């Protein structure tokens, strides 16, 4: 039996731990929060992505496409709310048609069920949409990801694994064929006590803190995390019937995000967003959340300035949209005319852990870095939640290879 310490009780850490428990490993999961899915997993729009956007042959494309099926099946099998509703990606003018055609090409290459529609056909799915053409993607869905995490947590504990919340992971070293980790335990009185955990292997799914946790394990990360906040609104109830499923724009190729979109939510209502602005803290969910150490780390990373220089115009537009609800509404009304600032009410924001290289290039694919008896997930942005069960299988294989190398 192998003893594995998993850091992080988001969907990736839980999916990986549940898989290792099922095969008989002794597993301990630690997280500084007091419950599952408190950050990226619990603050997204709940979309099961299809695998449409990603470069053919990439891990994102392969695991994302498979994940659309496996996540849907998992939710159905375990009574988690899920619905396969499909979505439209819409070109609102002729200038966006080449981008739409490229998405259609990627759909074919990635095995995603999709077809191009004219404007009249698109309005059969979304009567209020504005477009000249659209891509209908059948396998996109919506799900309760927190509910998925709760099921995974039960699978871990029912299988004999441990979930230890209120544990802040401070680092680890591989010494004498074992991983020796330091964890601080937060007590009911707010004080902390040190806890040392010794394991055969370490898997770190650190999300917003992934690079720092790698550093703390004496592993030089191949990229740095720069946090980008995604701000959301919801449509007021009397405007929710403007959207039946999901409506996305053709993404701007100059910018690494998908653009604001409209998403029906699994428990009702319509999500609108997100935009993307630099967060002033790694867990900075508003403009008021400022962590000087986090901000200094972002601003001192040369890659951020190089990325900014290449994206001045779209980046400035994101900031304006963040500060102006009217501008946010105007972006939405390109997709569905008639949406105004008065139709939007604030919803909880999320922060994306964007891995960025020194040269300013984004780490576009999932990135897992190996060390002696250690795995560090350094980049797992969208569609990581969709693909989490597939990523867990990938991490299991990577872990077996790391342990095999260690035994040589």
Protein Blocks (a to p, Z undefined) as FASTA:
>chain_A
ZZdddehjbfklmmmmmmmmmnopacddddfbfbehklmmmmcghiacehlmpcehiakl
mmmmmmmmmmmmmmmmnopacddebpadddfbfklmmmmmmmmmmmmmnopacddddfkl
mmmmmmmbccfbdcddfkbccddfklmmmmmmmmmmmnopacdehiacfbdcdeehiacd
ddddddfkopacddddddfbdcddekjmmmmmmmmnopacfbdcdddddddddddfklmm
mpmbbcdddddfkbcbebjaddddfkgpjdedddddddfbfklcbfklccfklmmmmmmp
mklmmmmmmmmmmmmmmmmmmmmmklmmmmmmmmmghiafklpccdddddddddddfkop
acfbdcddddehiacdfbdcdfklmmmmmmmmmmmmmmmmmmmmmmZZ
